[in-house]
Amino acid sequence: MNPIKEVKIIGAGASGLFAAYWIKKYRPEISVTVYEQSAIPGGLIGTIETPHGLAERAANGLIFTKQMEDLARQIGVGLLAPKATAKKRYFFWNSTPRRWPLDICETFYAFMKFVFNFSKRKPRTDETVWQWGLRLFGEKMTERVIGTALLGIYSGDPKVMSASLIFGRFFEPKVKNEKYRGTVSPSLGMGELIASLVIWLKKHGVDFKFGEPVTLPEWSRERPLIVCTSAYQASGLMGLGSSAGSEIAELSNLLKQVEVLPIVTATAYFEPGPDLSGFGCLFSRNQGVRALGVLFNSDIWDNRSQLRSETWIFGGAFDREITKAGDAEIVEMLLKDRTTLNKSPSAQPKHVEITRRDRAIPHYDLNLERILRNLPLSNLEKHGLFINGNYLGQIGLSRILERSEQLVQRMING
Ligand SMILES: Cc1cc2nc3c(=O)[nH]c(=O)nc-3n(C[C@H](O)[C@H](O)[C@H](O)COP(=O)(O)OP(=O)(O)OC[C@H]3O[C@@H](n4cnc5c(N)ncnc54)[C@H](O)[C@@H]3O)c2cc1C
């Protein structure tokens, strides 16, 4: 096989930037061009400077892995650990925020059920998170802890989410021994990670073409090519001009079926008051709250705001019309939920920064599990076409960084 001289990447979100980073780490002599349709890098990620402090448009924190630590050091970004005030995390259950939403008998029952079923804990093919939880822990733990956490983190419906996509990786031998090292964030927010990474990549010769959406047939002749967009964008790209019945057309057709859920985030700034303190709170369904969760930014990270900063997250599988709500309606929802959480009328915010995304997070459901089983990836990779993105197994940035490294290793090793 000819040595690779040049690689084209479509998309300058985290997946595209991480792929470019690993190419330059492993093979600095390879010429890399990144095409990004927007005028700025980052994709979903972005940090806005408001008059009262920073507001994140998507990711707020990173899992602190070895690869992320090395990347941050290389590009000169300091990673902050959460403040001591962030230790407490809450579940909202029965009108009250609780550190643990099960009583002692319910917890004992869930524990004993898990011990009894320990040998069968690995998720099965086509098993939902709900079925897996019921099988291992029983109903209360499944509804109040597992279902609530996954709705908050993945915005998905636990009754259709795939247990093997969410928990399967914990049964892989390499991951089993991995120690969880917590969550971190760049001191100036996620935007700092993106901006510093782009500077580092440019310094290492990566050419960026911003404001240049790639369309066929231009890109189809380029090899190797890494498509680092969301699933629906990749499907659109590949659907254009691919011959019917080809593997690219099959890939496009499968990616078109990935469901992507809407999310609205609203970061609000209040005068500090006697509000709940900690990392944040996740809301179970049917508890009289519309939000999926809230992060107490000013309790988590230093220097985010002089005021109390909270990010409220709405939308997901049970609230698909959320992006149609106007700003005033979203602020009203936030204040209503905030009043319910704190059990006292909410103060008025000084400022609210709202981000709407009709298609934000892939639904990690059984449909996605089936799609991922059927993707004809290895054949396409043999012909120099690679895909990378948050729909391929994990949505978190540190996991995307890991996957990007594996992809680049496969690409350069042929
Ligand atoms: C509200 C929210 C909160 C989150 N919180 C966290 C968190 O706390 N921690 C965490 O680790 N992760 C979090 N995530 C997940 C994480 O932010 C995403 O999984 C990740 O940013 C996805 O990056 P990506 O590059 O795969 O996709 P994207 O960010 O969607 O990037 C794709 C890029 O491709 C470009 N593109 C598309 N089509 C074309 C084309 N034809 N030509 C050129 N360019 C094109 C797009 O413009 C875009 O820039 C969160 C996500 C959301 C929505």
The ligand as a Tripos MOL2 file, in Angstrom:
@<TRIPOS>MOLECULE
LIG
   53    58     1     0     0
SMALL
NO_CHARGES

@<TRIPOS>ATOM
      1 C1        -26.3750   20.0460   25.3860 C.3       1 LIG1
      2 C2        -25.1980   19.1300   25.2580 C.ar      1 LIG1
      3 C3        -24.3940   18.9120   26.3650 C.ar      1 LIG1
      4 C4        -23.2840   18.0710   26.2640 C.ar      1 LIG1
      5 N1        -22.4930   17.9060   27.3600 N.ar      1 LIG1
      6 C5        -21.3580   17.1850   27.2650 C.ar      1 LIG1
      7 C6        -20.4320   17.1380   28.3560 C.ar      1 LIG1
      8 O1        -20.6280   17.7610   29.3940 O.2       1 LIG1
      9 N2        -19.2930   16.4150   28.1930 N.ar      1 LIG1
     10 C7        -19.0020   15.7570   27.0270 C.ar      1 LIG1
     11 O2        -17.9380   15.1130   26.9400 O.2       1 LIG1
     12 N3        -19.8420   15.8100   25.9610 N.ar      1 LIG1
     13 C8        -21.0090   16.5100   26.0550 C.ar      1 LIG1
     14 N4        -21.8580   16.6060   24.9670 N.ar      1 LIG1
     15 C9        -21.5480   15.8460   23.7550 C.3       1 LIG1
     16 C10       -20.4950   16.5000   22.8630 C.3       1 LIG1
     17 O3        -20.5690   17.9070   22.9540 O.3       1 LIG1
     18 C11       -20.7360   16.0620   21.4100 C.3       1 LIG1
     19 O4        -20.8720   14.6610   21.3260 O.3       1 LIG1
     20 C12       -19.5700   16.4830   20.5090 C.3       1 LIG1
     21 O5        -19.3220   17.8560   20.6270 O.3       1 LIG1
     22 C13       -19.8960   16.1090   19.0590 C.3       1 LIG1
     23 O6        -18.8390   16.4950   18.2260 O.3       1 LIG1
     24 P1        -18.7900   16.0500   16.6860 P.3       1 LIG1
     25 O7        -17.5830   16.6480   16.1230 O.co2     1 LIG1
     26 O8        -18.9450   14.5720   16.5910 O.co2     1 LIG1
     27 O9        -20.0980   16.6600   16.0260 O.3       1 LIG1
     28 P2        -20.4740   18.1850   15.7560 P.3       1 LIG1
     29 O10       -20.1140   18.9950   16.9470 O.co2     1 LIG1
     30 O11       -21.8900   18.1690   15.3040 O.co2     1 LIG1
     31 O12       -19.5160   18.6440   14.5620 O.3       1 LIG1
     32 C14       -19.7510   18.3290   13.2190 C.3       1 LIG1
     33 C15       -19.1670   19.4450   12.3570 C.3       1 LIG1
     34 O13       -19.2780   19.0940   10.9880 O.3       1 LIG1
     35 C16       -19.6300   20.2480   10.2560 C.3       1 LIG1
     36 N5        -20.2430   19.8320    8.9750 N.ar      1 LIG1
     37 C17       -21.3990   19.1460    8.8020 C.ar      1 LIG1
     38 N6        -21.6330   18.9330    7.4810 N.ar      1 LIG1
     39 C18       -20.5920   19.4790    6.8060 C.ar      1 LIG1
     40 C19       -20.2580   19.5920    5.4090 C.ar      1 LIG1
     41 N7        -21.0320   19.1010    4.4570 N.pl3     1 LIG1
     42 N8        -19.1180   20.2330    5.0790 N.ar      1 LIG1
     43 C20       -18.2830   20.7550    6.0350 C.ar      1 LIG1
     44 N9        -18.5630   20.6900    7.3680 N.ar      1 LIG1
     45 C21       -19.6870   20.0510    7.7490 C.ar      1 LIG1
     46 C22       -20.6030   20.9540   11.1760 C.3       1 LIG1
     47 O14       -20.7680   22.3240   10.8150 O.3       1 LIG1
     48 C23       -19.9200   20.7720   12.5270 C.3       1 LIG1
     49 O15       -19.0050   21.7970   12.8050 O.3       1 LIG1
     50 C24       -22.9850   17.4350   25.0380 C.ar      1 LIG1
     51 C25       -23.7940   17.6500   23.9170 C.ar      1 LIG1
     52 C26       -24.8930   18.5020   24.0080 C.ar      1 LIG1
     53 C27       -25.7310   18.7580   22.7910 C.3       1 LIG1
@<TRIPOS>BOND
     1     1     2 1
     2     2     3 ar
     3     2    52 ar
     4     3     4 ar
     5     4     5 ar
     6     4    50 ar
     7     5     6 ar
     8     6     7 ar
     9     6    13 1
    10     7     8 2
    11     7     9 ar
    12     9    10 ar
    13    10    11 2
    14    10    12 ar
    15    12    13 ar
    16    13    14 ar
    17    14    15 1
    18    14    50 ar
    19    15    16 1
    20    16    17 1
    21    16    18 1
    22    18    19 1
    23    18    20 1
    24    20    21 1
    25    20    22 1
    26    22    23 1
    27    23    24 1
    28    24    25 2
    29    24    26 1
    30    24    27 1
    31    27    28 1
    32    28    29 2
    33    28    30 1
    34    28    31 1
    35    31    32 1
    36    32    33 1
    37    33    34 1
    38    33    48 1
    39    34    35 1
    40    35    36 1
    41    35    46 1
    42    36    37 ar
    43    36    45 ar
    44    37    38 ar
    45    38    39 ar
    46    39    40 ar
    47    39    45 ar
    48    40    41 1
    49    40    42 ar
    50    42    43 ar
    51    43    44 ar
    52    44    45 ar
    53    46    47 1
    54    46    48 1
    55    48    49 1
    56    50    51 ar
    57    51    52 ar
    58    52    53 1
@<TRIPOS>SUBSTRUCTURE
     1 LIG1         1 GROUP 0 **** ****
